[in-house]
Structures are given as structure tokens and as C-alpha cells.
Amino acid sequence: MPISIKLKEILKERDLSQRELARITGLRPNTISHLCSDNVDRVYLSTIETVCKVLDIDIQELIEVE
């Protein structure tokens, strides 16, 4: 059951850069970059919660189960 994070697509739709998201969330730019990559193998739930809160999205919009 592959799981993917659709952050890269969401940022593109909103015309928001990874750097800007890092600034707004207070997360490290490397963390945002990792979430936007195709090979995310682990992530803290608090990180997901922060991203969802700042982008005003539900977790179902961010995470896709294939």
C-alpha cells in the first residue's frame, strides 16, 4: 500500500514556494524539501499537522494512499 505526500502539487497549485512555506510554518527548508520529494519514508505527525494547518487543508488532501 504505497503512500505519497502531495505537497509539491499543492504548492504549485497555490503558487507558493518551498522556501515561503518553510518561513510561514517555521519548519526547516530541508524538511519541506524532503516532503516534496518522491521518496518520503517517514515524517513526524506534528510536521504534517503544521503543514495542514498553515495551508488550511485536511490531511486527506495532503496524503494519498495508492
mmCIF file of the N, C-alpha and C atoms, coordinates in Angstrom:
data_MODEL
# 
_entry.id   MODEL 
# 
loop_
_atom_site.group_PDB 
_atom_site.id 
_atom_site.type_symbol 
_atom_site.label_atom_id 
_atom_site.label_alt_id 
_atom_site.label_comp_id 
_atom_site.label_asym_id 
_atom_site.label_entity_id 
_atom_site.label_seq_id 
_atom_site.pdbx_PDB_ins_code 
_atom_site.Cartn_x 
_atom_site.Cartn_y 
_atom_site.Cartn_z 
_atom_site.occupancy 
_atom_site.B_iso_or_equiv 
_atom_site.pdbx_formal_charge 
_atom_site.auth_seq_id 
_atom_site.auth_comp_id 
_atom_site.auth_asym_id 
_atom_site.auth_atom_id 
_atom_site.pdbx_PDB_model_num 
ATOM 1   N N  . MET A 1 1  ? 0.834  -1.174 0.000  1.00 0.00 ? 1  MET A N  1 
ATOM 2   C CA . MET A 1 1  ? 0.000  0.000  0.000  1.00 0.00 ? 1  MET A CA 1 
ATOM 3   C C  . MET A 1 1  ? 0.887  1.249  0.000  1.00 0.00 ? 1  MET A C  1 
ATOM 4   N N  . PRO A 1 2  ? 1.275  1.720  -1.182 1.00 0.00 ? 2  PRO A N  1 
ATOM 5   C CA . PRO A 1 2  ? 2.112  2.924  -1.273 1.00 0.00 ? 2  PRO A CA 1 
ATOM 6   C C  . PRO A 1 2  ? 1.365  4.173  -0.821 1.00 0.00 ? 2  PRO A C  1 
ATOM 7   N N  . ILE A 1 3  ? 2.067  5.010  -0.103 1.00 0.00 ? 3  ILE A N  1 
ATOM 8   C CA . ILE A 1 3  ? 1.519  6.267  0.383  1.00 0.00 ? 3  ILE A CA 1 
ATOM 9   C C  . ILE A 1 3  ? 2.389  7.390  -0.171 1.00 0.00 ? 3  ILE A C  1 
ATOM 10  N N  . SER A 1 4  ? 1.762  8.441  -0.651 1.00 0.00 ? 4  SER A N  1 
ATOM 11  C CA . SER A 1 4  ? 2.542  9.573  -1.162 1.00 0.00 ? 4  SER A CA 1 
ATOM 12  C C  . SER A 1 4  ? 2.027  10.870 -0.551 1.00 0.00 ? 4  SER A C  1 
ATOM 13  N N  . ILE A 1 5  ? 2.923  11.833 -0.500 1.00 0.00 ? 5  ILE A N  1 
ATOM 14  C CA . ILE A 1 5  ? 2.595  13.156 0.017  1.00 0.00 ? 5  ILE A CA 1 
ATOM 15  C C  . ILE A 1 5  ? 2.510  14.093 -1.190 1.00 0.00 ? 5  ILE A C  1 
ATOM 16  N N  . LYS A 1 6  ? 1.398  14.799 -1.313 1.00 0.00 ? 6  LYS A N  1 
ATOM 17  C CA . LYS A 1 6  ? 1.139  15.626 -2.488 1.00 0.00 ? 6  LYS A CA 1 
ATOM 18  C C  . LYS A 1 6  ? 1.493  17.095 -2.261 1.00 0.00 ? 6  LYS A C  1 
ATOM 19  N N  . LEU A 1 7  ? 2.444  17.357 -1.400 1.00 0.00 ? 7  LEU A N  1 
ATOM 20  C CA . LEU A 1 7  ? 2.778  18.742 -1.067 1.00 0.00 ? 7  LEU A CA 1 
ATOM 21  C C  . LEU A 1 7  ? 3.300  19.512 -2.279 1.00 0.00 ? 7  LEU A C  1 
ATOM 22  N N  . LYS A 1 8  ? 4.114  18.889 -3.083 1.00 0.00 ? 8  LYS A N  1 
ATOM 23  C CA . LYS A 1 8  ? 4.678  19.553 -4.260 1.00 0.00 ? 8  LYS A CA 1 
ATOM 24  C C  . LYS A 1 8  ? 3.558  20.067 -5.175 1.00 0.00 ? 8  LYS A C  1 
ATOM 25  N N  . GLU A 1 9  ? 2.551  19.244 -5.394 1.00 0.00 ? 9  GLU A N  1 
ATOM 26  C CA . GLU A 1 9  ? 1.432  19.620 -6.257 1.00 0.00 ? 9  GLU A CA 1 
ATOM 27  C C  . GLU A 1 9  ? 0.597  20.746 -5.629 1.00 0.00 ? 9  GLU A C  1 
ATOM 28  N N  . ILE A 1 10 ? 0.382  20.649 -4.316 1.00 0.00 ? 10 ILE A N  1 
ATOM 29  C CA . ILE A 1 10 ? -0.401 21.669 -3.616 1.00 0.00 ? 10 ILE A CA 1 
ATOM 30  C C  . ILE A 1 10 ? 0.296  23.023 -3.682 1.00 0.00 ? 10 ILE A C  1 
ATOM 31  N N  . LEU A 1 11 ? 1.611  23.024 -3.478 1.00 0.00 ? 11 LEU A N  1 
ATOM 32  C CA . LEU A 1 11 ? 2.362  24.275 -3.542 1.00 0.00 ? 11 LEU A CA 1 
ATOM 33  C C  . LEU A 1 11 ? 2.298  24.871 -4.947 1.00 0.00 ? 11 LEU A C  1 
ATOM 34  N N  . LYS A 1 12 ? 2.392  24.025 -5.955 1.00 0.00 ? 12 LYS A N  1 
ATOM 35  C CA . LYS A 1 12 ? 2.323  24.508 -7.337 1.00 0.00 ? 12 LYS A CA 1 
ATOM 36  C C  . LYS A 1 12 ? 0.948  25.133 -7.623 1.00 0.00 ? 12 LYS A C  1 
ATOM 37  N N  . GLU A 1 13 ? -0.119 24.470 -7.182 1.00 0.00 ? 13 GLU A N  1 
ATOM 38  C CA . GLU A 1 13 ? -1.471 24.996 -7.378 1.00 0.00 ? 13 GLU A CA 1 
ATOM 39  C C  . GLU A 1 13 ? -1.657 26.363 -6.723 1.00 0.00 ? 13 GLU A C  1 
ATOM 40  N N  . ARG A 1 14 ? -1.005 26.558 -5.603 1.00 0.00 ? 14 ARG A N  1 
ATOM 41  C CA . ARG A 1 14 ? -1.164 27.802 -4.835 1.00 0.00 ? 14 ARG A CA 1 
ATOM 42  C C  . ARG A 1 14 ? -0.088 28.830 -5.160 1.00 0.00 ? 14 ARG A C  1 
ATOM 43  N N  . ASP A 1 15 ? 0.785  28.488 -6.089 1.00 0.00 ? 15 ASP A N  1 
ATOM 44  C CA . ASP A 1 15 ? 1.879  29.374 -6.477 1.00 0.00 ? 15 ASP A CA 1 
ATOM 45  C C  . ASP A 1 15 ? 2.691  29.794 -5.247 1.00 0.00 ? 15 ASP A C  1 
ATOM 46  N N  . LEU A 1 16 ? 3.040  28.805 -4.448 1.00 0.00 ? 16 LEU A N  1 
ATOM 47  C CA . LEU A 1 16 ? 3.777  29.021 -3.200 1.00 0.00 ? 16 LEU A CA 1 
ATOM 48  C C  . LEU A 1 16 ? 5.080  28.234 -3.277 1.00 0.00 ? 16 LEU A C  1 
ATOM 49  N N  . SER A 1 17 ? 6.183  28.871 -2.927 1.00 0.00 ? 17 SER A N  1 
ATOM 50  C CA . SER A 1 17 ? 7.481  28.187 -2.977 1.00 0.00 ? 17 SER A CA 1 
ATOM 51  C C  . SER A 1 17 ? 7.725  27.381 -1.701 1.00 0.00 ? 17 SER A C  1 
ATOM 52  N N  . GLN A 1 18 ? 8.626  26.443 -1.806 1.00 0.00 ? 18 GLN A N  1 
ATOM 53  C CA . GLN A 1 18 ? 9.016  25.655 -0.635 1.00 0.00 ? 18 GLN A CA 1 
ATOM 54  C C  . GLN A 1 18 ? 9.632  26.566 0.421  1.00 0.00 ? 18 GLN A C  1 
ATOM 55  N N  . ARG A 1 19 ? 10.415 27.513 -0.026 1.00 0.00 ? 19 ARG A N  1 
ATOM 56  C CA . ARG A 1 19 ? 11.070 28.448 0.909  1.00 0.00 ? 19 ARG A CA 1 
ATOM 57  C C  . ARG A 1 19 ? 10.028 29.268 1.675  1.00 0.00 ? 19 ARG A C  1 
ATOM 58  N N  . GLU A 1 20 ? 8.990  29.738 0.955  1.00 0.00 ? 20 GLU A N  1 
ATOM 59  C CA . GLU A 1 20 ? 7.934  30.523 1.598  1.00 0.00 ? 20 GLU A CA 1 
ATOM 60  C C  . GLU A 1 20 ? 7.167  29.667 2.604  1.00 0.00 ? 20 GLU A C  1 
ATOM 61  N N  . LEU A 1 21 ? 6.867  28.423 2.242  1.00 0.00 ? 21 LEU A N  1 
ATOM 62  C CA . LEU A 1 21 ? 6.172  27.531 3.171  1.00 0.00 ? 21 LEU A CA 1 
ATOM 63  C C  . LEU A 1 21 ? 7.017  27.289 4.417  1.00 0.00 ? 21 LEU A C  1 
ATOM 64  N N  . ALA A 1 22 ? 8.315  27.118 4.235  1.00 0.00 ? 22 ALA A N  1 
ATOM 65  C CA . ALA A 1 22 ? 9.213  26.917 5.375  1.00 0.00 ? 22 ALA A CA 1 
ATOM 66  C C  . ALA A 1 22 ? 9.167  28.137 6.298  1.00 0.00 ? 22 ALA A C  1 
ATOM 67  N N  . ARG A 1 23 ? 9.174  29.322 5.707  1.00 0.00 ? 23 ARG A N  1 
ATOM 68  C CA . ARG A 1 23 ? 9.134  30.544 6.506  1.00 0.00 ? 23 ARG A CA 1 
ATOM 69  C C  . ARG A 1 23 ? 7.825  30.657 7.280  1.00 0.00 ? 23 ARG A C  1 
ATOM 70  N N  . ILE A 1 24 ? 6.716  30.375 6.606  1.00 0.00 ? 24 ILE A N  1 
ATOM 71  C CA . ILE A 1 24 ? 5.395  30.506 7.231  1.00 0.00 ? 24 ILE A CA 1 
ATOM 72  C C  . ILE A 1 24 ? 5.196  29.476 8.343  1.00 0.00 ? 24 ILE A C  1 
ATOM 73  N N  . THR A 1 25 ? 5.656  28.253 8.117  1.00 0.00 ? 25 THR A N  1 
ATOM 74  C CA . THR A 1 25 ? 5.439  27.183 9.090  1.00 0.00 ? 25 THR A CA 1 
ATOM 75  C C  . THR A 1 25 ? 6.461  27.174 10.211 1.00 0.00 ? 25 THR A C  1 
ATOM 76  N N  . GLY A 1 26 ? 7.631  27.748 9.943  1.00 0.00 ? 26 GLY A N  1 
ATOM 77  C CA . GLY A 1 26 ? 8.706  27.674 10.923 1.00 0.00 ? 26 GLY A CA 1 
ATOM 78  C C  . GLY A 1 26 ? 9.467  26.364 10.844 1.00 0.00 ? 26 GLY A C  1 
ATOM 79  N N  . LEU A 1 27 ? 9.165  25.562 9.815  1.00 0.00 ? 27 LEU A N  1 
ATOM 80  C CA . LEU A 1 27 ? 9.875  24.301 9.613  1.00 0.00 ? 27 LEU A CA 1 
ATOM 81  C C  . LEU A 1 27 ? 11.154 24.563 8.820  1.00 0.00 ? 27 LEU A C  1 
ATOM 82  N N  . ARG A 1 28 ? 12.121 23.686 8.977  1.00 0.00 ? 28 ARG A N  1 
ATOM 83  C CA . ARG A 1 28 ? 13.371 23.831 8.236  1.00 0.00 ? 28 ARG A CA 1 
ATOM 84  C C  . ARG A 1 28 ? 13.124 23.651 6.740  1.00 0.00 ? 28 ARG A C  1 
ATOM 85  N N  . PRO A 1 29 ? 13.809 24.426 5.907  1.00 0.00 ? 29 PRO A N  1 
ATOM 86  C CA . PRO A 1 29 ? 13.668 24.247 4.460  1.00 0.00 ? 29 PRO A CA 1 
ATOM 87  C C  . PRO A 1 29 ? 13.962 22.820 4.005  1.00 0.00 ? 29 PRO A C  1 
ATOM 88  N N  . ASN A 1 30 ? 14.905 22.155 4.655  1.00 0.00 ? 30 ASN A N  1 
ATOM 89  C CA . ASN A 1 30 ? 15.216 20.759 4.301  1.00 0.00 ? 30 ASN A CA 1 
ATOM 90  C C  . ASN A 1 30 ? 14.033 19.841 4.570  1.00 0.00 ? 30 ASN A C  1 
ATOM 91  N N  . THR A 1 31 ? 13.271 20.135 5.608  1.00 0.00 ? 31 THR A N  1 
ATOM 92  C CA . THR A 1 31 ? 12.091 19.323 5.928  1.00 0.00 ? 31 THR A CA 1 
ATOM 93  C C  . THR A 1 31 ? 11.042 19.481 4.837  1.00 0.00 ? 31 THR A C  1 
ATOM 94  N N  . ILE A 1 32 ? 10.805 20.706 4.398  1.00 0.00 ? 32 ILE A N  1 
ATOM 95  C CA . ILE A 1 32 ? 9.830  20.957 3.333  1.00 0.00 ? 32 ILE A CA 1 
ATOM 96  C C  . ILE A 1 32 ? 10.307 20.299 2.038  1.00 0.00 ? 32 ILE A C  1 
ATOM 97  N N  . SER A 1 33 ? 11.578 20.430 1.734  1.00 0.00 ? 33 SER A N  1 
ATOM 98  C CA . SER A 1 33 ? 12.134 19.810 0.533  1.00 0.00 ? 33 SER A CA 1 
ATOM 99  C C  . SER A 1 33 ? 11.956 18.300 0.564  1.00 0.00 ? 33 SER A C  1 
ATOM 100 N N  . HIS A 1 34 ? 12.187 17.701 1.714  1.00 0.00 ? 34 HIS A N  1 
ATOM 101 C CA . HIS A 1 34 ? 12.017 16.252 1.868  1.00 0.00 ? 34 HIS A CA 1 
ATOM 102 C C  . HIS A 1 34 ? 10.563 15.853 1.622  1.00 0.00 ? 34 HIS A C  1 
ATOM 103 N N  . LEU A 1 35 ? 9.624  16.629 2.151  1.00 0.00 ? 35 LEU A N  1 
ATOM 104 C CA . LEU A 1 35 ? 8.205  16.328 1.964  1.00 0.00 ? 35 LEU A CA 1 
ATOM 105 C C  . LEU A 1 35 ? 7.777  16.465 0.500  1.00 0.00 ? 35 LEU A C  1 
ATOM 106 N N  . CYS A 1 36 ? 8.488  17.295 -0.248 1.00 0.00 ? 36 CYS A N  1 
ATOM 107 C CA . CYS A 1 36 ? 8.167  17.495 -1.662 1.00 0.00 ? 36 CYS A CA 1 
ATOM 108 C C  . CYS A 1 36 ? 8.840  16.467 -2.568 1.00 0.00 ? 36 CYS A C  1 
ATOM 109 N N  . SER A 1 37 ? 9.739  15.674 -2.017 1.00 0.00 ? 37 SER A N  1 
ATOM 110 C CA . SER A 1 37 ? 10.437 14.675 -2.831 1.00 0.00 ? 37 SER A CA 1 
ATOM 111 C C  . SER A 1 37 ? 9.556  13.448 -3.040 1.00 0.00 ? 37 SER A C  1 
ATOM 112 N N  . ASP A 1 38 ? 9.975  12.609 -3.965 1.00 0.00 ? 38 ASP A N  1 
ATOM 113 C CA . ASP A 1 38 ? 9.205  11.402 -4.288 1.00 0.00 ? 38 ASP A CA 1 
ATOM 114 C C  . ASP A 1 38 ? 9.503  10.235 -3.360 1.00 0.00 ? 38 ASP A C  1 
ATOM 115 N N  . ASN A 1 39 ? 10.487 10.373 -2.510 1.00 0.00 ? 39 ASN A N  1 
ATOM 116 C CA . ASN A 1 39 ? 10.850 9.242  -1.654 1.00 0.00 ? 39 ASN A CA 1 
ATOM 117 C C  . ASN A 1 39 ? 10.802 9.595  -0.168 1.00 0.00 ? 39 ASN A C  1 
ATOM 118 N N  . VAL A 1 40 ? 9.636  10.046 0.285  1.00 0.00 ? 40 VAL A N  1 
ATOM 119 C CA . VAL A 1 40 ? 9.429  10.318 1.709  1.00 0.00 ? 40 VAL A CA 1 
ATOM 120 C C  . VAL A 1 40 ? 9.212  8.981  2.402  1.00 0.00 ? 40 VAL A C  1 
ATOM 121 N N  . ASP A 1 41 ? 10.066 8.676  3.353  1.00 0.00 ? 41 ASP A N  1 
ATOM 122 C CA . ASP A 1 41 ? 9.936  7.389  4.040  1.00 0.00 ? 41 ASP A CA 1 
ATOM 123 C C  . ASP A 1 41 ? 9.420  7.527  5.466  1.00 0.00 ? 41 ASP A C  1 
ATOM 124 N N  . ARG A 1 42 ? 9.519  8.731  6.029  1.00 0.00 ? 42 ARG A N  1 
ATOM 125 C CA . ARG A 1 42 ? 8.967  8.971  7.366  1.00 0.00 ? 42 ARG A CA 1 
ATOM 126 C C  . ARG A 1 42 ? 8.819  10.464 7.591  1.00 0.00 ? 42 ARG A C  1 
ATOM 127 N N  . VAL A 1 43 ? 7.859  10.768 8.432  1.00 0.00 ? 43 VAL A N  1 
ATOM 128 C CA . VAL A 1 43 ? 7.587  12.171 8.749  1.00 0.00 ? 43 VAL A CA 1 
ATOM 129 C C  . VAL A 1 43 ? 6.893  12.223 10.109 1.00 0.00 ? 43 VAL A C  1 
ATOM 130 N N  . TYR A 1 44 ? 7.175  13.250 10.864 1.00 0.00 ? 44 TYR A N  1 
ATOM 131 C CA . TYR A 1 44 ? 6.521  13.423 12.155 1.00 0.00 ? 44 TYR A CA 1 
ATOM 132 C C  . TYR A 1 44 ? 5.082  13.881 11.951 1.00 0.00 ? 44 TYR A C  1 
ATOM 133 N N  . LEU A 1 45 ? 4.187  13.366 12.749 1.00 0.00 ? 45 LEU A N  1 
ATOM 134 C CA . LEU A 1 45 ? 2.791  13.785 12.665 1.00 0.00 ? 45 LEU A CA 1 
ATOM 135 C C  . LEU A 1 45 ? 2.647  15.267 12.963 1.00 0.00 ? 45 LEU A C  1 
ATOM 136 N N  . SER A 1 46 ? 3.475  15.792 13.839 1.00 0.00 ? 46 SER A N  1 
ATOM 137 C CA . SER A 1 46 ? 3.411  17.221 14.157 1.00 0.00 ? 46 SER A CA 1 
ATOM 138 C C  . SER A 1 46 ? 3.774  18.064 12.933 1.00 0.00 ? 46 SER A C  1 
ATOM 139 N N  . THR A 1 47 ? 4.666  17.553 12.090 1.00 0.00 ? 47 THR A N  1 
ATOM 140 C CA . THR A 1 47 ? 5.032  18.253 10.860 1.00 0.00 ? 47 THR A CA 1 
ATOM 141 C C  . THR A 1 47 ? 3.850  18.286 9.901  1.00 0.00 ? 47 THR A C  1 
ATOM 142 N N  . ILE A 1 48 ? 3.184  17.139 9.745  1.00 0.00 ? 48 ILE A N  1 
ATOM 143 C CA . ILE A 1 48 ? 2.000  17.057 8.895  1.00 0.00 ? 48 ILE A CA 1 
ATOM 144 C C  . ILE A 1 48 ? 0.915  18.002 9.411  1.00 0.00 ? 48 ILE A C  1 
ATOM 145 N N  . GLU A 1 49 ? 0.725  18.004 10.715 1.00 0.00 ? 49 GLU A N  1 
ATOM 146 C CA . GLU A 1 49 ? -0.288 18.863 11.325 1.00 0.00 ? 49 GLU A CA 1 
ATOM 147 C C  . GLU A 1 49 ? 0.009  20.339 11.060 1.00 0.00 ? 49 GLU A C  1 
ATOM 148 N N  . THR A 1 50 ? 1.261  20.730 11.193 1.00 0.00 ? 50 THR A N  1 
ATOM 149 C CA . THR A 1 50 ? 1.656  22.113 10.955 1.00 0.00 ? 50 THR A CA 1 
ATOM 150 C C  . THR A 1 50 ? 1.406  22.516 9.511  1.00 0.00 ? 50 THR A C  1 
ATOM 151 N N  . VAL A 1 51 ? 1.803  21.678 8.572  1.00 0.00 ? 51 VAL A N  1 
ATOM 152 C CA . VAL A 1 51 ? 1.621  21.966 7.148  1.00 0.00 ? 51 VAL A CA 1 
ATOM 153 C C  . VAL A 1 51 ? 0.131  22.083 6.823  1.00 0.00 ? 51 VAL A C  1 
ATOM 154 N N  . CYS A 1 52 ? -0.659 21.147 7.319  1.00 0.00 ? 52 CYS A N  1 
ATOM 155 C CA . CYS A 1 52 ? -2.103 21.179 7.057  1.00 0.00 ? 52 CYS A CA 1 
ATOM 156 C C  . CYS A 1 52 ? -2.746 22.431 7.640  1.00 0.00 ? 52 CYS A C  1 
ATOM 157 N N  . LYS A 1 53 ? -2.342 22.813 8.830  1.00 0.00 ? 53 LYS A N  1 
ATOM 158 C CA . LYS A 1 53 ? -2.926 23.981 9.481  1.00 0.00 ? 53 LYS A CA 1 
ATOM 159 C C  . LYS A 1 53 ? -2.593 25.251 8.700  1.00 0.00 ? 53 LYS A C  1 
ATOM 160 N N  . VAL A 1 54 ? -1.345 25.405 8.305  1.00 0.00 ? 54 VAL A N  1 
ATOM 161 C CA . VAL A 1 54 ? -0.917 26.604 7.585  1.00 0.00 ? 54 VAL A CA 1 
ATOM 162 C C  . VAL A 1 54 ? -1.569 26.678 6.205  1.00 0.00 ? 54 VAL A C  1 
ATOM 163 N N  . LEU A 1 55 ? -1.681 25.545 5.522  1.00 0.00 ? 55 LEU A N  1 
ATOM 164 C CA . LEU A 1 55 ? -2.278 25.531 4.186  1.00 0.00 ? 55 LEU A CA 1 
ATOM 165 C C  . LEU A 1 55 ? -3.802 25.444 4.233  1.00 0.00 ? 55 LEU A C  1 
ATOM 166 N N  . ASP A 1 56 ? -4.349 25.272 5.436  1.00 0.00 ? 56 ASP A N  1 
ATOM 167 C CA . ASP A 1 56 ? -5.796 25.160 5.635  1.00 0.00 ? 56 ASP A CA 1 
ATOM 168 C C  . ASP A 1 56 ? -6.384 24.031 4.786  1.00 0.00 ? 56 ASP A C  1 
ATOM 169 N N  . ILE A 1 57 ? -5.775 22.841 4.941  1.00 0.00 ? 57 ILE A N  1 
ATOM 170 C CA . ILE A 1 57 ? -6.236 21.652 4.225  1.00 0.00 ? 57 ILE A CA 1 
ATOM 171 C C  . ILE A 1 57 ? -6.407 20.503 5.204  1.00 0.00 ? 57 ILE A C  1 
ATOM 172 N N  . ASP A 1 58 ? -7.184 19.512 4.804  1.00 0.00 ? 58 ASP A N  1 
ATOM 173 C CA . ASP A 1 58 ? -7.326 18.286 5.581  1.00 0.00 ? 58 ASP A CA 1 
ATOM 174 C C  . ASP A 1 58 ? -6.190 17.346 5.227  1.00 0.00 ? 58 ASP A C  1 
ATOM 175 N N  . ILE A 1 59 ? -5.874 16.455 6.124  1.00 0.00 ? 59 ILE A N  1 
ATOM 176 C CA . ILE A 1 59 ? -4.794 15.505 5.898  1.00 0.00 ? 59 ILE A CA 1 
ATOM 177 C C  . ILE A 1 59 ? -5.053 14.644 4.653  1.00 0.00 ? 59 ILE A C  1 
ATOM 178 N N  . GLN A 1 60 ? -6.327 14.401 4.346  1.00 0.00 ? 60 GLN A N  1 
ATOM 179 C CA . GLN A 1 60 ? -6.669 13.602 3.172  1.00 0.00 ? 60 GLN A CA 1 
ATOM 180 C C  . GLN A 1 60 ? -6.256 14.291 1.872  1.00 0.00 ? 60 GLN A C  1 
ATOM 181 N N  . GLU A 1 61 ? -6.159 15.601 1.914  1.00 0.00 ? 61 GLU A N  1 
ATOM 182 C CA . GLU A 1 61 ? -5.724 16.343 0.728  1.00 0.00 ? 61 GLU A CA 1 
ATOM 183 C C  . GLU A 1 61 ? -4.210 16.272 0.557  1.00 0.00 ? 61 GLU A C  1 
ATOM 184 N N  . LEU A 1 62 ? -3.504 16.050 1.641  1.00 0.00 ? 62 LEU A N  1 
ATOM 185 C CA . LEU A 1 62 ? -2.037 16.040 1.621  1.00 0.00 ? 62 LEU A CA 1 
ATOM 186 C C  . LEU A 1 62 ? -1.473 14.647 1.381  1.00 0.00 ? 62 LEU A C  1 
ATOM 187 N N  . ILE A 1 63 ? -2.119 13.646 1.946  1.00 0.00 ? 63 ILE A N  1 
ATOM 188 C CA . ILE A 1 63 ? -1.615 12.271 1.862  1.00 0.00 ? 63 ILE A CA 1 
ATOM 189 C C  . ILE A 1 63 ? -2.527 11.444 0.972  1.00 0.00 ? 63 ILE A C  1 
ATOM 190 N N  . GLU A 1 64 ? -1.899 10.719 0.065  1.00 0.00 ? 64 GLU A N  1 
ATOM 191 C CA . GLU A 1 64 ? -2.661 9.865  -0.859 1.00 0.00 ? 64 GLU A CA 1 
ATOM 192 C C  . GLU A 1 64 ? -2.229 8.415  -0.689 1.00 0.00 ? 64 GLU A C  1 
ATOM 193 N N  . VAL A 1 65 ? -3.198 7.536  -0.503 1.00 0.00 ? 65 VAL A N  1 
ATOM 194 C CA . VAL A 1 65 ? -2.927 6.110  -0.433 1.00 0.00 ? 65 VAL A CA 1 
ATOM 195 C C  . VAL A 1 65 ? -3.241 5.531  -1.799 1.00 0.00 ? 65 VAL A C  1 
ATOM 196 N N  . GLU A 1 66 ? -2.248 4.954  -2.417 1.00 0.00 ? 66 GLU A N  1 
ATOM 197 C CA . GLU A 1 66 ? -2.424 4.436  -3.785 1.00 0.00 ? 66 GLU A CA 1 
ATOM 198 C C  . GLU A 1 66 ? -2.857 2.995  -3.769 1.00 0.00 ? 66 GLU A C  1 
# 
